Amino acid sequence: MSQLTERQLGRSELQVPPLTFGGNVFGWTIDQATSFSLLDALVEKGLNFIDTADVYSRWAPGNQGGESETIIGNWLKSRGKREQIVLATKVGMEMGPGKSGLAAKYIRQSVEDSLRRLQTDYIDLYQAHRDDQDTPLAETLATFDALVKEGKVRAIGASNYSAGRLAEALKVSKEHNLVRYETVQPEYNLYDREGYENGLQQLAVEQHLGVINYYSLASGFLSGKYRTPQDASKSKRGEGVVQKYLNPRGLKILAALDQIADGRGVSQTQVALAWQIAQPGITAPIVSATSLEQLDELVKAANLKLNIAEIEQLTEASR
């Protein structure tokens, strides 16, 4: 098992590597056999923090949700390595008619479903997948609090919360003496900076929250593989990537990534991730891979340290 410098996840007792592995690929873009070989390699390389959700990957034709959790559960059963991974999953997105949100009864039902699919008796980090304005924060947090006391969950987190709502949730936890959200999961990368930097970042730093941001490579744009409109054909999501990111600002970011990557003899992916890992509040950006080659790239990114001038150059190019 390779050694990556671990970071504390919020104020919880969980220690995680500087990158989170996004489990949405399991049962969607890769089958169970490939997923197993990736999970084996993740543990071996020290990237043992796996983030999934009950809803992964309900959007894929023929899927109903729960596919990712099921594959992880089958792997856990066959390998017996539960203690070696930090397992995060989520609740709240729609799993069918009337099956969504953060009401007490629904969380109770969902956590049992997730534990069954994952074939484990506890979840390390259980996250509200998105804010539910129809359910009082106190109800949601009291339910999570009970799950922690029962030993089914070790820590809780919030995904897709605004800074205002997250601050309110932290206040409710304090006032009612309930477990608090230890992590937040926002969209954040070199191109999409505003959502996190305007409010959430300050809150995360002040409250010692762990930040595990998603879309950390801007759907692949920051890997440098999309440079002309014709590159849209390179993947299923290429069309959207080209439309959103291929503009003067996007090209300026790529130019800075190219310059630093060439100077260091590393890839643009590694540089883009190393910049994020160095940002205030960021604990472990979420990244995915569908092959062992891509996984090696992530391990290198987790070990790459940029100097102050390089970080400033990227921050300036993406301003």
Salt bridges, closest charged atoms under 4 A:
GLU13 OE2 - ARG154 NH2 3.10
ASP40 OD1 - ARG79 NE 2.86
ASP51 OD2 - LYS90 NZ 2.82
GLU69 OE1 - ARG117 NE 2.72
GLU112 OE2 - LYS152 NZ 2.62
ASP113 OD1 - ARG116 NH1 3.07
ASP124 OD2 - ARG82 NH2 2.99
ASP124 OD1 - ARG154 NH1 2.83
ASP131 OD2 - ARG165 NE 2.65
ASP145 OD2 - LYS149 NZ 2.27
GLU150 OE2 - ARG108 NH2 2.63
GLU150 OE1 - LYS152 NZ 3.78
GLU168 OE2 - ARG165 NH1 3.99
GLU175 OE2 - LYS171 NZ 3.87
GLU182 OE1 - ARG180 NH2 2.91
GLU187 OE2 - LYS244 NZ 3.72
ASP192 OD1 - LYS244 NZ 3.13
GLU197 OE2 - ARG193 NE 2.93
ASP231 OD1 - LYS234 NZ 3.66
ASP258 OD1 - ARG227 NH2 2.77
ASP296 OD1 - LYS45 NZ 2.90
GLU310 OE1 - ARG264 NH2 2.95
GLU312 OE2 - ARG319 NH2 3.61
GLU316 OE1 - ARG319 NH2 3.05
